[in-house]
Amino acid sequence: MAGLFPSPAASIEGESEFFANGVHDDLLTQLAQLESLRVISRTSVLEYLDSSRNIREIGAALGADAILEGGVQSAAGRIRINAQLIDAGTDEHVWAQTYDRELTAVNIFEVQTEIARAIASAMHTTLTPQDVNQLAVIPTENMAAYRAFRRALEIGAAQGIWKNEEYRQALQQAVELDPMFTRAMAELVGYLSFENFFHEEDPELVPKAEQLLERIRVLAANSADYLIAQSYYTYYTLKDFTRAYELIMRAEGMRPSDIRLLQVKTWIQRRLGDLEGRAESFRKLSQLDPRSPGPIISLVGDLIVSHRYDEARFVIDASGFDVYALAYWSNMLDLREHRNISRWAEDLEAIQKDHESGGFFWGDTDTSRLLDLWNAQIANQDFMRAEQLLA
C-alpha cells in the first residue's frame, strides 16, 4: 500500500499548501499504525508529485498494490479534502470521497480517521482492537498548537534538528498551547534527549525531558507516544541500549510502518552490535522508503562489515541506484577480488568524476570525497598525490 496523499499542485501556496502537507504527514502516521498495511513513506511518494507517469508505473516503482491520491483546499474557515484509492495493477478506482468541513483540528484528524477506515475496508483488511483504539485518538483539538507542531516538523525536515532552536521553540509552543498534546511532547523529549547526548553542558535539558515524560505517562501511558518518548530518553540520556531496544520494539508494534521508529531502531541495534538485526531493519526501511538510497547504502555497509560480500554485491546490483556511495562500496568489493591497490585508487578517482551526488555516511561532501581518495592514495603509497589532496 503506497500513499500519494495529498498531491498539491505546485501553484498551491499559503494555507492550502500548509494543510496539504500536514494532512499528508498526519494521514501517513494514521495508516502507519495499521498492522495489515505496509505504507510507503512520504519521502518516496513526493518524487511523484504532479508526475506524468501513470498509476501502474508508479505502483511498480514503489512496489505498491494501491495508490492513494488526493488534494486539500482551505478557504474562508473551511477545509475540503478529496481522496481516491486506485488499484495500481488495473488503474481502477476502488474508492473515492470528498470531505467538506469547518477548519478545526478535530475535523482534520476525524477526516483522516475516516479515510484510514475506508482504506482498510476497501483493501479488505480487518482492523484489530489496537487499530481501532489508535485511530480514535485526536492528538490535539487546539488549532494553534497543531500549526506550531506542523511548523516544527517542517523546520526539522528542512534544516535538521541539530542545535535547531527554531525547531525547539515551535515544539515548546505547541506543548504550551495544548498541555495534553502528547505527540508534540514526545518529539520535544526526543529533541531534549538528543541535545543532551551531544551537549551535556546545559543542565536543564534532562529535567525538562523528565517532566515531559512524566506528563505523557499520566496522560497516555499505553500510547505509542509514551513508548517513543521513553525510547529517546532511555537511548540518549540513560544510554541503556537494551531497554531502549525493548521500548522501540513495542512502539514498532503499534506503528509498524513508521520509518522514523525504524531509523531509531537501527541506531540502537548498532550500539548493541546486532548487525544482522540491523541489516533486516534496513531491508524493511528500503521497502517502506524505496526511492531513497539511504537504507540501501547503510545495508551494504553493514553487509560488508559482516563479511557478507556476495550479498552486498547482490544488493548493490539490484538496487537500481546510481549514487556515489554505492559505487564506492562496489569499488571496495572489486578491490577484494583483484587486489590491485593502484587500480583501486584509479577507479575511485573515476567514480568521483562520474558521480556528483548521492551521500556517504554523514553526507557526500567535497571533504569526505577527498578523504576517501586520500586513503586510497596512502594505501597505494602515492604520497605526493596524497599530499596534494591534503593541501
N, C-alpha and C positions, 0 to 999 in steps of 0.2 A: 504494500500500500504506500503510495507516494503522495505527499501533499504539494499541490501547487496553489496554495490559497493564502491570501488573495493575490491576484496578479495585477496591481495597479498600473495603469499606463504611465509612461514616463512624463506625461504632461500634467499628471495629478500633483498638486502641491498643497502645502499647508495642512489644514485639519484632515482632509481626506487621506492624504499620504500618511500622516501620523497614525490615524486609526487603522488604516490598511495594514501597515507594518505591525501594529500592536495586535490586531486580530489574528494576523498570520502567525506570529510567535505564540500567542496565547492558545490558539487552536491546536497548533502542533504540540504544545505542552499538554493539552487535554487528551489528544489522541495518543500521545506517548505513554499515557497511563494504562491504556487498554492492553490486556495481556494477549489478546488474539490478533492484534495488528502489528505489523512492522512498519514504522513511519519514517520516511526519508527526511533528512534534516533540511533546515531552511537554506543552509549554505549551498547545498547541491541543487535544490529546486530553483533558486534565484537565477541560476545560469539560464533558465528557460523563460525568464521574464520577457513578455512580448515576443516570444520566439516564433519564428515562421515554421518551425518543424512541427509535423503532425503528432497527434497523441500517440500513435503506435511507435514512432521513432523515439519519443521522449520516454515512453514506458520501457522500451527495450534498453535505452541508455541508463535508466535508473534501476532496472531490474524490478519494475513495479507492475502489479496486476491492475491497479486502478489509479486514476489521476483525479484529484480534487482541485477544481479551479473556481475562481470567482472574483468578486470585486467588492469594494467598500466605498460608499459615498456618505459624507456628512455635511449637513447644512441646516441652518435655522433650528438648531437644537434637536435634530433628528439624525438617525443613522440608518442607512439601508445597506444590508449585506445580502448579496446573492451568491449562491453556491451550487455547483453541479458536479456530480460524480460520474466519471466516464470510464468505461471498460477499456483498458489500454490495449487489449488484444483485438477487440472488434470495433473500437471507436464509437460504441453505442452509449447513449446516456442511460445511466442506471437510476439516477435520482437527481432532482433539482428543486430548489426552493429559494424564495426571496423573503427576507425578513425586514420589515419596516417598523422601527421602534423609536421611542424617545431616547435621546442620547444620555444614558446613565451608565455607570459602571456595572450595576446589577444587570441591566438589559444586555450589555455587551457579553458578559460571562454566561448569561442564560441562553443567549442565541448560540454561543459556542457549544454549550452542553447539548442543546437540541440538535445541532449539526453532528456532533460526535455520536449521539444516539442513533440518528438517522443513517449515518455511515455504517455503524455496526450492524444495523438491521439490513441495509442494502447489501452488505458483504456476507450476510447470513452467519454472523458470529453471535455468540451468546455472551452477554455482559455478566461478569462474575459479581458477587456481592461487593467485593472490593472495588470493582469498576464503578458500580452504582454509587457507592459512598463517595468516591473521589470526584466523580462528575457532579455530584450535588453541592460541592464546596464552592462558595462565592468568595474569592480571595479578598476582595475589598468592595465596599459599597461607596467609597469616597472617590469621586472622580478626580479631585485634585491629587490625591495620593496615587491613584492609578497613573495619572500623567507623569508625576515625578518618578515613579518606578519605571515606566516605559522610557523616560528620558535617560535614566541611569543605565538601562540595558543598551540603549543605542550608543551612549557615550562609551561604555565598556567595549562594545563590539567594534567601534570605530577607532578607539585610542588605546585599548587595553586597560587593565585596572591597576597596573604597577604604579604606586605612588600617585594615583589619579584622584586628586582632591575633589574635582568636579563630580566624578562618579560617586565618591563617598557622600558628598553633600546632597546629591539627588536622592540617594537611598535613605539618608537620615531624614530628609524632608518627607519622604513617603511614610516612614515609620512614625514621625511626629504627627502627621496629618491623620493617620489611622493607626493607633496603638495596637490594633488587632490584626494588622496586615502581616501575617507570618511569612508569606513568601518574600516580602521585602526584607523582613528581619533576617531570614536565612541567608539572603545574599549579603547583607551587611555583616553578619557573623563571619561569612567566608572572607570578605574583604579585610576585616579587622584581624582575623587569624592569619591570613596571608601576609599582611603587612608586619605583624609581629614576628613571623618566621624569619623575615629578612631584615627587619628594622626594630630590634628589641629596645632601642633607646627610648621609645615612647611608652611610659609606664601605664598609660590609660587604655591601651589597646585591649589587653586581656580582661580587665574588669568590665569594660563595655561589652565585649563579646560574651562574657559570662552572664551579665544582666539580661542581654537579649536572648541568650539560650534558655535561661530560666523562664523568661516570659513566654517563649514559644512552647516550652514544656507545659506550662499552666494552661495555655490556650488550645494547644493541639498536640498532645503527647503522642498520639498514634498516627501522626501525619508524615508524609514524605518530607515536608519542610523541616520538621524536627530532626529526622534522620540525617538529612543533608547537612543541616547546621552542625549537628554533633560530629559528623564525618569531618567537616572542615576543622572544627575546633580540636578534635582528637588527633588529626593528622598534623596540623601545623603547630598547634600550641603544646599539646601533651606529647606529641611525637610517639604516640602509642599506635604503631602501624598495624599491629594485629587487630586491635579493637576497631581502628578506623576501617579496616577491610570488612569486618563483620557488619559494621553500620552501613557501608556503601553497598554491600550485597543486599541488605534488607531494603535499602532505598531503591536499588535497581529493580527489585521485585515489585515495587509499587509504580515505577516508571521505566518499564523495560526498553523503551525506545528513546530515552533521554541521552543524547550524546555527551552532554556535559558531565553526567554521572559516570559514564564510561571513561571519559578522559581522566577524571579524578581517580577512578579505579586503576587505571594504568600507572599513575604516579605511585599509588600505594603498592601495587604489585612490584614495581621496580625497587622500592625500599625493602620489600620482603624477599627480593631475589627470585621472585616467581616469574622467570622469563617465559616459561611455557604457557602459564595462565595469561600473561600479558600479551603474548602473541595471539591467543584466542580472542582477547578483548579488542585488539587492533583489527582482527578479521571482522568482528561484529561491527566495529566502528566504520570500516570500509564499506560494509553493506548498508549502513544507515546514512553514510555520507559518501556515496560512490563517486561524486565528481571532485572530491578533494584528495590530492595526492598525499596529504599529511599522514593518515593512518597507514598507507602502504609503505611510505618511506620508513616510518618507525617500525613496522612489522619486519621489513627486510633487514634493518639494522639489528633487531633482536635475533632474527634467524641466523645472521652471520656470527654474532657474538656467541650463539649457542652451537656453532659449527654445523648448522643445517644448511650447507651451501647449495645443494641441489634444489632444495625447497625455496631458498632465497632467489635463485635464478628463475625458477618457475614463476614465482610471484611477480618479479620484475617483467618478465616477458608477457605475462597475462594481464598486466595492469592497464596497458594502453596509454600510460602517461609518459610523455617525453620531456622530463624535467631533469635538471642538473643533478639533484641528489640521487636519483635512481641510476643515472648514467655513471655517477661516481662509484656507487656500490657495484655496478656491473663491471667497471674497470678494476675494482678490487678483486672481484671474482675471477676476472681474466688473469690478473697477476698470479693468483693462486695456481692457475693452470700452466701459464707459460714461464713464470719465474724470472722474467726479464725486467729488471728494475728500470733500465733505460727506456724500454718500450712503454712501461707503465707511466713514466713521467711524461713522455711524448704524447701518449694517448690522453692523459689528464689535461694537458695544455690544449689539445684539440677539442676536448669535451667542453672546456670553459669557453672557448670561442664559439661553439655551436649552441650553447645553452645560456640564454640571457637571464633566465629566472627559474624559480622552482622551489627554493627553500631547502636548507640543510640544517638539521638540528635546530639551533636557535634563530636561524634565518640565513638566507642566501645573500651575503653581503660581499662587497669587494674585498674586505679584510679577510673574511672566512675563506674565500676562494684563494687568496694569496697564501694563506697559511696552509691550505691543502697542497698547493703547488710547492711551497717551501719544504714541507715534509717530504714530498716526493723527490725533490732535488737533493735534499740531505741524504735520503736513502740511496740515491744514485751517485752520491759523493761528488756532485757538481756544485762545489762550494762557491764558485764565482757566481753562478746563476742564483744560488740561494741568497748570497749577499745582496745581489741586485734586487731580489724580491723584498728583502728586509728594508732596503732603502726606499 
